[in-house]
Amino acid sequence: MLIKPCLLLFTCPGDSGDTVVYWKGSARPARKDDPVVKLYGALDTAIAYSHKAANLIPRPQARIMRLVAFSLMELGFYLATGRAEYLDTATALYRRALKLAYAAAPEGRLGSWLACASPECSAVDEARVWIRWAERRLVSLGEAPAAKLLNQLSNLAFEVMRTLPHIEYRHRNID
């Protein structure tokens, strides 16, 4: 049995380009090109790519990316409901991931551009790019605390990339 019987009748909500969006505890009708709908699309994609990366890479990096995905999910709950407890949980998950990343971080500073040299590193980079995209969408909506967390999560994904096979491109002394 299908969860959405409307699939058989071509009558699912949203078929005409409209949907209902939840933002800070309020539901409102919106077009699918609404900025909040676009934000949720970017956030959903970032979550999917974070889980994909977690499925492809070894521990402890896999655990870090799984915590990133869960943090993104909690952030989505916060944006939909406006309840601070979800933002607090998202931040706590980020901090747990950060501790793992700190322990796995390679020695030395990076003095060049980083280009992935493995499918695993590229999977993490895809997640990082989508997290950044969601951050940009969120900034346009004026949600600074959540945008700051997205910025930190994308930086964390970059740190995971540094632990996976990569190429350093155009090395130069950056001080």
N, C-alpha and C positions, 0 to 999 in steps of 0.2 A: 504494500500500500504506500502510495506517495504521501509525503508530508504536505506537499502543496498540490492538491487536486486541481488548482487553477491552471496548472501546466497543461492539462489535457484540453482545457477550454480556451486557452489563450486569453485568460482574463485575470492574470496575476496583477496585484497592485504594482504600479510603476510601468506598465506596458505602454502608457502614452507619454512617457518622459517625466512623469510626476512621481513624487514619493513623499514620505513623511520623514522628517529629520528630527532627531532628539538633540537638543543643545542646552546644557546647563539646567536640566530638569524640565524643560518644556518641549512638547511635541508641536511641530508646525508643518504644514504642507510646504513642499519646495520642489523646484524643478531639479532635474538631475545635474544641471550645470551650476547649481547654487554653490558658493564658496565652501559652505559647511559640508555639503555632500562630496565635493572634490577633496576636502581635507580627509574625510572618512575613507574615501577611496585610496588616497595615498597612505594613510595609516594602516588600512587593511593589507595593502600590498607590502608595506614594510614588515608587518607581522608575518606574512606568508614567506617572504624571503629570509627573515631571521630564523624561522623554523627550518626552512630548506637548508640554510647554512649549518644549523645545528645538526641536521641529519647527515651532513657530508663530512664534517670535520671531527678530529679526535678530541678526547678530553684533555685538558680542561676547557679548551676553546669551545667545544660543543655546549658545555654547561653555561658558559658565559653568554653565548648567543641564544640559548633557551631562556635565560633570565632576561635578556634584552627583549625577546618576544613577549614574555609575560609582563614586563614593565610597560611595553607598548599597549598591551591589552588593557591593563589597569588604567593607563592614561586615557584610552578610549572610553572606559567606564566613567572616568572623571569628567570628560568633556560632555558626555551624554547626560549625566545626572547633576553635575555641579557639586557633588559630594567630595569634600576635601580628603576623606579617608582613602579614596582611590588614588589621588595624587600622592598621598603619603606612602601608600603601598608601592606605587610605581617607583618612587624615589628610593624606598628601602630595597627593592629588587635591583635597581641600578647599583646601589652601594654594595650589595652582595656580589654582583658581577664584577664590579671594580676591584674588590679584594682579590678575586680569582685572577683577574687580568694583571694586577700588580705582581702577583707571584709568578706569572708566566712570562712577563715582559722580558724581552731580550736586553742585554747590556748595551749601554751607549745611546747616544742621540742619533736621530735620523737626520742626515744632511743632504738628502736628495728627494726626488719624487719617487714614489713607490708604484710599481706596476706589477700586478699579480702574474705569477708564473705557474699557477695550478688552478684546476677547476674549483678546488676548495676555497682558495683565496678569492677567486672571482665571485663565488657564492656569497661570501661575507661582504665583498665590495658592493654587490647588488643590494644587499640589505642596507648597507651604509648609505647608498645613494637614495634609496626610497625613504629612509629615516630623514635625510636632509630635505627631500622634497616635501614630506609632511611638515617638517619644521617651517619651511617657507610658507606653506599654506596657512599654518597656525599663526605665524607672525602677522600675516595679512588680516587675521581676525582679531588681533590685539590681545592674545592670550599669552602674556609674557612668561609666567612660571612654567607652563607646560612646554612652551617653545624652548626655554632654557634646558629643560630635561631632555628634549629631543636632540638638542645640540650636544649635550653630554653623551647621550646614547650613540650618536653617530661617531663621535670621537672615540668612544670605547670600541666600536666596531673596527675603526681604523687600527687601534692597538692590537686587536685580534689579527688583523691582516698582517701586521708586522711579524707575527709568530708563525706564519705560513709561508710556503715558497713564494718568493717575490724577487723582482729585479729592482735594483736602485738605479734610477735614470738621472743623468746629469748631476752627478755628485759635485757638491760644492760646500765650502765651509760656511755654515749658517750660525752666526753668533750674535 
